[in-house]
Amino acid sequence: MEYLSILILVLSFVTLMGVGVPVAWSLGFSSFLTLIVTVAGVPAATTIAQRMGAGLNSFSLLAIPFFILAGEIMNKGGIANRLINLAKAMTGRLPGGLIYVNVIAAMLFGAIAGSAVAAASAIGSILGKRMEEDGYPKELGVALNVTSSTTGLIIPPSNILIVYSLASGGVSIAALFVAGYIPGLLVGLLLMGMGAYFVRKKKLPAGEATSWVELGKVFLQALPSLTLLVIVIGGIIAGIFTATEASAIAVIYTLILSFLNRELKLKELPAILLKSSATTAVVAMLIATSMSMSWVMSSEDIPQSISRILLSLSENKYVILIIINLILLFVGVFMDMTPAVLIFTPIFLPVVTELGIDPVHFGIIMVLNLCIGLCTPPVGSVLFIGVGVAKTSISKVVRPLMPFFFAMIIGLILITLFPQLVLWLPQFFGL
């Protein structure tokens, strides 16, 4: 019976997705069809609705709409420009300087906004045209922008790490946030290393020289933006406030900063609030239906069945992690990150914890793995944003994307094989 439930769940979900039903509705309907095998129609529908409501009844989830709003305010409030100027000043006259500017700016912006889509849109719209004018191939700039923007989902604050905490049953958000720093920086360095290869190969132009005085001036202009990161993460680590309270502080801080910079007008706020609300509604629907599917899978013992299958293949934790990584890489190509985390965390987390793998370590592995999926068609939201901003086509970007995919996969392999890359900082801070 348990294998019948797996079959119904998988086939119904894949079929619904295949005929173009939105992901959230596919999750809800496939959960209902799986449950209706053992429960009558009306109780099954009532149960799904109840589980959707219960899935959203979490104080931690309140952080998501606030961080989304903070990201939108940053995008409109000129904060991205200051971070890009700081990245330019840091690279000096390095050959192919704008490549490093792109990665550093994406890491800085993502570390404050926590959104890959916002980073790809902001950095791409500002740097894309400049790179093209300076002789950089357009598609190379898009490929770099798309992949580097995902570092913001690993470097805190990150909405997807909050979602993983919810799906895992309460892994510390503070520990997850701190654990993301080294992997995020590692991926950024690997992307810059791959960029250096293109600098040599295509003999790309050097950046602009920056004096120490100019560097100090640019740093001071960006300092208020960078201070937000210290306030949010420092406050969470010190136990002054929770991640949810930090998200509200982030909104207030970015709002005041944007008005002080005189780059955000009061009349622009309704549009920002509307866009943030629309994004939040989509995320909330995905979370609600994903949580209903997770409950159905649990009630039908599906995670236990999959655990037995995986553990029957091998008891070596690295073999199991390789298998899980391959599955998640495949899943990330066809499924958005939020439902993927909510669905597959309850399936894979019991397996890896039984093998002695830390839940914080696994969370970073999962998020980095699914970041790669955000850059791949047909569902890669960050890829579509990057291509749209640059006004090019996916077919032209795929080839220059491949080396950067390779760099991200190297990063994934390193953090999979060396847990201390993830766990050292949380252990240092006693989290």
PyMOL commands that set and color helices and strands:
alter all, ss='L'
color gray80, all
select helices_A, chain A and resi 2-18+23-35+41-56+60-76+79-91+97-113+116-133+138-153+159-168+173-179+181-202+212-238+243-260+266-299+302-313+317-334+337-354+359-373+381-390+394-417+420-428
alter helices_A, ss='H'
color red, helices_A
deselect
rebuild
show_as cartoon
